[in-house]
C-alpha cells in the first residue's frame, strides 16, 4: 500500500467522502493497491450514500460499463442524473456519452453535444476533448 492510499484510508475511516471516493478510484485502477473493482464500488457506494457527487458519478460509470457489477444503463442514468443535480461536471460528460452511444436513451448527437458543452463550461477536461472531436 503506498503512502497516498494509507492517508486516504485514514481519512476514509473518519468518514471523509472525498477520501472514500479516492480509495475507490485507487482500487478501480490498481493504483497503490491490488486492483479490486468490488472494493472500488464498495467505497464509491459509501461515499455516494453520504452525497459525494463524484462517487455517485463513478457508480454510474461502473453500471455503464459493467465493471464489478452487471451492466445496467438505467442505473447508470439514475446515478449520472443524481450527480448532475449535485453539480458534478463529470456526470454531465457521462450523460453526453449516454446520448452519443444510445445507452439507456435514444441515440442523439445534438443532446450529447449539449451535455458535453455544459460539462466543458464547468471546466471538465474530458468534455473539452469531446467537444473538440
MIMIKOL-642743 format. One record per residue (C-alpha): x, y, z; residue number from 1; residue in three letters. Coordinates in nm, 2 decimals, padded with zeros to 4 digits. Example, Ala and Ser with C-alpha at 12.3 -4.5 7.8 and 13.67 -1.06 7.14 Angstrom:
residues 2
<fiba x="01.23" y="-00.45" z="00.78" seq="1" type="ALA"/>
<fiba x="01.37" y="-00.11" z="00.71" seq="2" type="SER"/>
END
This chain:
residues 133
<fiba x="00.00" y="00.00" z="00.00" seq="1" type="UNK"/>
<fiba x="00.15" y="00.33" z="-00.10" seq="2" type="UNK"/>
<fiba x="00.15" y="00.65" z="00.12" seq="3" type="UNK"/>
<fiba x="-00.14" y="00.82" z="-00.06" seq="4" type="UNK"/>
<fiba x="-00.36" y="00.51" z="-00.01" seq="5" type="UNK"/>
<fiba x="-00.26" y="00.49" z="00.35" seq="6" type="UNK"/>
<fiba x="-00.38" y="00.85" z="00.41" seq="7" type="UNK"/>
<fiba x="-00.69" y="00.81" z="00.20" seq="8" type="UNK"/>
<fiba x="-00.77" y="00.51" z="00.42" seq="9" type="UNK"/>
<fiba x="-00.71" y="00.70" z="00.74" seq="10" type="UNK"/>
<fiba x="-00.94" y="00.98" z="00.62" seq="11" type="UNK"/>
<fiba x="-01.20" y="00.73" z="00.49" seq="12" type="UNK"/>
<fiba x="-01.21" y="00.56" z="00.83" seq="13" type="UNK"/>
<fiba x="-01.32" y="00.90" z="00.96" seq="14" type="UNK"/>
<fiba x="-01.60" y="00.92" z="00.70" seq="15" type="UNK"/>
<fiba x="-01.45" y="01.18" z="00.46" seq="16" type="UNK"/>
<fiba x="-01.63" y="01.13" z="00.14" seq="17" type="UNK"/>
<fiba x="-01.35" y="01.26" z="-00.09" seq="18" type="UNK"/>
<fiba x="-01.11" y="01.00" z="00.06" seq="19" type="UNK"/>
<fiba x="-01.37" y="00.73" z="00.02" seq="20" type="UNK"/>
<fiba x="-01.41" y="00.81" z="-00.34" seq="21" type="UNK"/>
<fiba x="-01.04" y="00.84" z="-00.39" seq="22" type="UNK"/>
<fiba x="-00.99" y="00.49" z="-00.24" seq="23" type="UNK"/>
<fiba x="-01.25" y="00.36" z="-00.48" seq="24" type="UNK"/>
<fiba x="-01.05" y="00.51" z="-00.77" seq="25" type="UNK"/>
<fiba x="-00.73" y="00.35" z="-00.64" seq="26" type="UNK"/>
<fiba x="-00.89" y="00.01" z="-00.62" seq="27" type="UNK"/>
<fiba x="-01.07" y="00.05" z="-00.96" seq="28" type="UNK"/>
<fiba x="-00.74" y="00.12" z="-01.13" seq="29" type="UNK"/>
<fiba x="-00.50" y="-00.07" z="-00.91" seq="30" type="UNK"/>
<fiba x="-00.31" y="00.24" z="-00.81" seq="31" type="UNK"/>
<fiba x="-00.11" y="00.18" z="-00.49" seq="32" type="UNK"/>
<fiba x="-00.32" y="-00.13" z="-00.42" seq="33" type="UNK"/>
<fiba x="-00.41" y="-00.45" z="-00.60" seq="34" type="UNK"/>
<fiba x="-00.69" y="-00.39" z="-00.84" seq="35" type="UNK"/>
<fiba x="-01.03" y="-00.48" z="-00.69" seq="36" type="UNK"/>
<fiba x="-01.34" y="-00.35" z="-00.86" seq="37" type="UNK"/>
<fiba x="-01.56" y="-00.49" z="-00.59" seq="38" type="UNK"/>
<fiba x="-01.38" y="-00.28" z="-00.33" seq="39" type="UNK"/>
<fiba x="-01.38" y="00.01" z="-00.56" seq="40" type="UNK"/>
<fiba x="-01.76" y="00.00" z="-00.59" seq="41" type="UNK"/>
<fiba x="-01.79" y="-00.06" z="-00.22" seq="42" type="UNK"/>
<fiba x="-01.61" y="00.27" z="-00.14" seq="43" type="UNK"/>
<fiba x="-01.80" y="00.45" z="-00.42" seq="44" type="UNK"/>
<fiba x="-02.13" y="00.34" z="-00.26" seq="45" type="UNK"/>
<fiba x="-02.03" y="00.45" z="00.09" seq="46" type="UNK"/>
<fiba x="-01.93" y="00.79" z="-00.04" seq="47" type="UNK"/>
<fiba x="-02.24" y="00.81" z="-00.27" seq="48" type="UNK"/>
<fiba x="-02.46" y="00.74" z="00.03" seq="49" type="UNK"/>
<fiba x="-02.31" y="01.04" z="00.20" seq="50" type="UNK"/>
<fiba x="-02.38" y="01.26" z="-00.10" seq="51" type="UNK"/>
<fiba x="-02.04" y="01.27" z="-00.28" seq="52" type="UNK"/>
<fiba x="-02.13" y="01.36" z="-00.64" seq="53" type="UNK"/>
<fiba x="-01.80" y="01.22" z="-00.78" seq="54" type="UNK"/>
<fiba x="-01.86" y="00.89" z="-00.62" seq="55" type="UNK"/>
<fiba x="-02.22" y="00.89" z="-00.75" seq="56" type="UNK"/>
<fiba x="-02.08" y="00.95" z="-01.10" seq="57" type="UNK"/>
<fiba x="-01.83" y="00.67" z="-01.05" seq="58" type="UNK"/>
<fiba x="-02.10" y="00.43" z="-00.95" seq="59" type="UNK"/>
<fiba x="-02.29" y="00.53" z="-01.27" seq="60" type="UNK"/>
<fiba x="-01.97" y="00.46" z="-01.47" seq="61" type="UNK"/>
<fiba x="-01.95" y="00.12" z="-01.31" seq="62" type="UNK"/>
<fiba x="-02.30" y="00.04" z="-01.42" seq="63" type="UNK"/>
<fiba x="-02.25" y="00.20" z="-01.76" seq="64" type="UNK"/>
<fiba x="-01.95" y="-00.03" z="-01.84" seq="65" type="UNK"/>
<fiba x="-02.04" y="-00.33" z="-01.62" seq="66" type="UNK"/>
<fiba x="-01.72" y="-00.30" z="-01.41" seq="67" type="UNK"/>
<fiba x="-01.77" y="-00.51" z="-01.09" seq="68" type="UNK"/>
<fiba x="-02.15" y="-00.50" z="-01.14" seq="69" type="UNK"/>
<fiba x="-02.39" y="-00.62" z="-01.40" seq="70" type="UNK"/>
<fiba x="-02.41" y="-00.36" z="-01.68" seq="71" type="UNK"/>
<fiba x="-02.73" y="-00.16" z="-01.63" seq="72" type="UNK"/>
<fiba x="-02.79" y="00.15" z="-01.84" seq="73" type="UNK"/>
<fiba x="-03.09" y="00.26" z="-01.63" seq="74" type="UNK"/>
<fiba x="-02.90" y="00.25" z="-01.31" seq="75" type="UNK"/>
<fiba x="-02.61" y="00.43" z="-01.48" seq="76" type="UNK"/>
<fiba x="-02.85" y="00.71" z="-01.59" seq="77" type="UNK"/>
<fiba x="-03.01" y="00.73" z="-01.25" seq="78" type="UNK"/>
<fiba x="-02.67" y="00.78" z="-01.08" seq="79" type="UNK"/>
<fiba x="-02.55" y="01.03" z="-01.35" seq="80" type="UNK"/>
<fiba x="-02.86" y="01.24" z="-01.32" seq="81" type="UNK"/>
<fiba x="-02.83" y="01.24" z="-00.94" seq="82" type="UNK"/>
<fiba x="-02.47" y="01.35" z="-00.97" seq="83" type="UNK"/>
<fiba x="-02.56" y="01.62" z="-01.22" seq="84" type="UNK"/>
<fiba x="-02.83" y="01.75" z="-00.97" seq="85" type="UNK"/>
<fiba x="-02.54" y="01.78" z="-00.72" seq="86" type="UNK"/>
<fiba x="-02.33" y="01.99" z="-00.97" seq="87" type="UNK"/>
<fiba x="-02.09" y="01.72" z="-01.09" seq="88" type="UNK"/>
<fiba x="-01.94" y="01.82" z="-01.43" seq="89" type="UNK"/>
<fiba x="-01.80" y="01.47" z="-01.49" seq="90" type="UNK"/>
<fiba x="-02.16" y="01.34" z="-01.47" seq="91" type="UNK"/>
<fiba x="-02.27" y="01.59" z="-01.74" seq="92" type="UNK"/>
<fiba x="-01.99" y="01.45" z="-01.96" seq="93" type="UNK"/>
<fiba x="-02.11" y="01.09" z="-01.87" seq="94" type="UNK"/>
<fiba x="-02.46" y="01.18" z="-01.98" seq="95" type="UNK"/>
<fiba x="-02.32" y="01.30" z="-02.30" seq="96" type="UNK"/>
<fiba x="-02.17" y="00.96" z="-02.36" seq="97" type="UNK"/>
<fiba x="-02.51" y="00.80" z="-02.29" seq="98" type="UNK"/>
<fiba x="-02.67" y="01.01" z="-02.57" seq="99" type="UNK"/>
<fiba x="-02.37" y="00.97" z="-02.80" seq="100" type="UNK"/>
<fiba x="-02.39" y="00.59" z="-02.78" seq="101" type="UNK"/>
<fiba x="-02.76" y="00.55" z="-02.72" seq="102" type="UNK"/>
<fiba x="-02.71" y="00.38" z="-02.38" seq="103" type="UNK"/>
<fiba x="-03.04" y="00.39" z="-02.19" seq="104" type="UNK"/>
<fiba x="-03.16" y="00.69" z="-02.40" seq="105" type="UNK"/>
<fiba x="-03.22" y="00.74" z="-02.77" seq="106" type="UNK"/>
<fiba x="-02.91" y="00.80" z="-02.98" seq="107" type="UNK"/>
<fiba x="-02.89" y="01.18" z="-03.01" seq="108" type="UNK"/>
<fiba x="-02.57" y="01.35" z="-03.11" seq="109" type="UNK"/>
<fiba x="-02.71" y="01.70" z="-03.05" seq="110" type="UNK"/>
<fiba x="-02.81" y="01.61" z="-02.70" seq="111" type="UNK"/>
<fiba x="-02.47" y="01.45" z="-02.64" seq="112" type="UNK"/>
<fiba x="-02.30" y="01.77" z="-02.75" seq="113" type="UNK"/>
<fiba x="-02.53" y="01.98" z="-02.53" seq="114" type="UNK"/>
<fiba x="-02.42" y="01.78" z="-02.23" seq="115" type="UNK"/>
<fiba x="-02.05" y="01.79" z="-02.33" seq="116" type="UNK"/>
<fiba x="-02.07" y="02.17" z="-02.37" seq="117" type="UNK"/>
<fiba x="-02.23" y="02.21" z="-02.03" seq="118" type="UNK"/>
<fiba x="-01.95" y="02.00" z="-01.87" seq="119" type="UNK"/>
<fiba x="-01.69" y="02.19" z="-02.07" seq="120" type="UNK"/>
<fiba x="-01.82" y="02.52" z="-01.95" seq="121" type="UNK"/>
<fiba x="-01.77" y="02.39" z="-01.60" seq="122" type="UNK"/>
<fiba x="-01.40" y="02.31" z="-01.69" seq="123" type="UNK"/>
<fiba x="-01.43" y="01.93" z="-01.73" seq="124" type="UNK"/>
<fiba x="-01.12" y="01.84" z="-01.94" seq="125" type="UNK"/>
<fiba x="-01.27" y="01.52" z="-02.08" seq="126" type="UNK"/>
<fiba x="-01.57" y="01.72" z="-02.20" seq="127" type="UNK"/>
<fiba x="-01.34" y="01.98" z="-02.36" seq="128" type="UNK"/>
<fiba x="-01.18" y="01.69" z="-02.55" seq="129" type="UNK"/>
<fiba x="-01.52" y="01.56" z="-02.65" seq="130" type="UNK"/>
<fiba x="-01.64" y="01.89" z="-02.78" seq="131" type="UNK"/>
<fiba x="-01.33" y="01.91" z="-03.00" seq="132" type="UNK"/>
<fiba x="-01.39" y="01.56" z="-03.15" seq="133" type="UNK"/>
END
